Each structure stands twice: as C-alpha cells, then as structure tokens.
Amino acid sequence: MTGSSEPPELSEVIARLSALLGQRTGTIEQLRRGVTNRAFKVDFADAAYVVQLAGPESEQLGIDREVECNANKRAGELGIAPPVAAMLHEPSCLVTMFIAGHQPTAEELREPAQLARVARTLHVLHDSGERLSARFDPFRTIEAYAEGATDAGVEIPGDRKERRSRLRKAEKALAGRRRLEPVPCHNDLLANNFTLDGDRLVLYDWEYAGMGDPYFDLGNFAASNELDAAAEEGLLDAYFGEPPTAQSRAILRLMRYLSDVRDGMWGLFQSGISERQIDFEGWGHKHLERATAAGEAPEFRTWLKEASG
C-alpha cells in the first residue's frame, strides 16, 4: 500500500468485497480525496475501484450514508459520477468504479473551458428531475454546525450577533425571489471532488447531496475554487446561456458568503470532534474570515437588495 499505513478496518472490508467483486489483485493505493473519509484504489478481479471508508464523525455532521449512496448511484446513471459497485455497513463503506482521469486544481477549474464544463455538469444534475430523500438548507446546516462546535467546546471567532443578523438578512433576501422548486444539488464542489475524464467532469463525494437551491452549488463552487469577478461572470454566463443580471450576480455572491460560513462552521465543528491530524481549525478560521470580509463590504447591502429582484 502507498500513501499511509493501512487502517485496521480496511482488511475486513477488502475480505468482504472480495466475495462480491472477485479476488483482490495488485497493491492498495490511498487517494488524495476527501477529508471526512479515507479513499483507496483497490483492484478486484482486474477491475479498479475506489473504496471509501466513512469517517467516524459522519453522523454528527449530519451525513446519511444511504442518502449519499443513492445520490451517487443516480448521478452515476446520469454520467456525472462514478458508478456505484457496492455498499457495506459496519464499517460503513461505499465502493465506486475507479475513473482513470486527471484531478484538476482550483486554478484549472477557473479556466473558461473548465467553467463551461462545470456549468454543463451542474445543469445535468439540476435539470435531471431526480428526487433525493435529503433536503439541504445552508441556513439550518450553519446553525447545526455552530451549535455542534459550541457543544464540543470550540470557540467561534467573530461577532456572533452580527453574523446572525447578516444570515437572517440573507435568508430574507433570498426568500424574496420567485419561489424555486428544490433540485438535486451536490453542495461540496471542491477541486478534489472533480476528475476530468477527457471532455467529461466526474463528481465524487456525494455525502452532502440533497434537494436544494441550484444557486448554492454555483456559490459553493465559486467560494471553494476562489473565482474572481471575471470567472464568476463566466460561470453564470455558461450556466444560464446569457450574460448575468444584477440579480444573478447578487444571488451568487450571497450564496458564496453562505458557503464560506457553512465551511467555516464545519471546520470548527470538525476540530472539536475529529481524531484525524488535519488543521480543521485553520480551515474554519480561513472561511469565516472570508465570510466576515464579504459581510462587512459595502456591496453586501447591495447584494441583499438586488438578490430579491
């Protein structure tokens, strides 16, 4: 095995999977994908698979592995995710086919050609008509993570009263739009969760997928991959097929703000409950600092006004 020492539960999982998928062959390779989970490339009967072991803190983070498996399976049928091969319980493990592609960087994803591919991929998902059993609401998720972090004894930086006020104003502004029916969304569009397979982008890690607002996927992608104003324009143009309006820009930027608050609270919550040697606290602080800067910017009031139309 390359990349790290083998976790003890992996041997049990591989033995069980061998009965389903065929005898294991070759070496085991740990993949640089995911933070909550650990992923490994394993060959069974000369076919390559990704074996994903769920992190022990999954339930506390609100992750339902059955929902994840179902979302991944449906996205695989749409051609935008690796096909699901198996799912095991105790320990929780999702197995998908390995896609031998290139994992793009955030810098690559900011290129116009890749922005167009991202827009097409999200359109396939959002317009699919699929119904997922989970609902994703960024406001309620932020509240749950903040409460979890506090209960875990983690100090949340910044002015909590001001942050809550901004979140209430953002929720009111976004609710003032023409009501949209929720659509299936991925909600975790980090560069590490993409693989470029020729001209096709494939999405991994569907653990936060749920029915929600398609604009959150756009804002989350913009925040996660640090799009500048020109790249935001390119993403909106590619997604909607026309130049962005003042309203679409404002909604995107509010959703980008929400994405940073969500990721900030997620990082702080993880720092209080995870045993993995990852700087979750630093991750949380980085995203909350970005959100605070956006909330304190003079443009924030303009976004609130323009988002509702």
C-alpha angles and dihedrals in degrees: 000000000000130000102031145355115294114261111236095240092056092073091055092047093050092050091053093045092051088064090054104035105024136263116330115248135185127007131319116244125195111224125219093235131114133013104216092043137043117230129198134185108228129173119220119182090346094304121112122233139177111233110199119195113202118236116247091239093059097107093049089054090055094252117153108196093200089056090048092051092048093048092048091048093052093044089050089055087053090054096244100100135041112271115259113244102178146340127211133191131214095046096032111230133167118199123198134171113271114247110209097214140118121280104223125218123234088253091057092048090056091063114106094242092052093044087057090051091049090051092050092047093051091047090055089053099040095044096042097098089226118150118216120198094229128072121215117209113170093202095054090042091054090050092050094049093046091051091046092050091050092048089050090056096252118147113230111213126222135036105318094191092053092045092052090049092053091047092051090050092048092049091050092048094049092045089055092069125096102288113262125204110240115255132194109280135182098211097190107074102163117152089246089064093061131080121188108219105182105296092343128091115213121200125216134186106047095176094118095042118130146132108294150117114320089215090066090063089051093048093044091051090049092050097041093051098035098238116193122221093273092051090048088054090049093050093049092045092050093045098047098030093232138069112288121258127224088257095051091049091050093048091049092051094048089050089048088053091050091048091056092048090048093049091045093054091042091055094049092046090050091050088060099046110024124093093197117114095242127125095244091155092056090048091052094048092049093054095043090050090053091048092049091051090051092047092050094048116107088235092066092080090049091052090052091052097043097042093068091050 
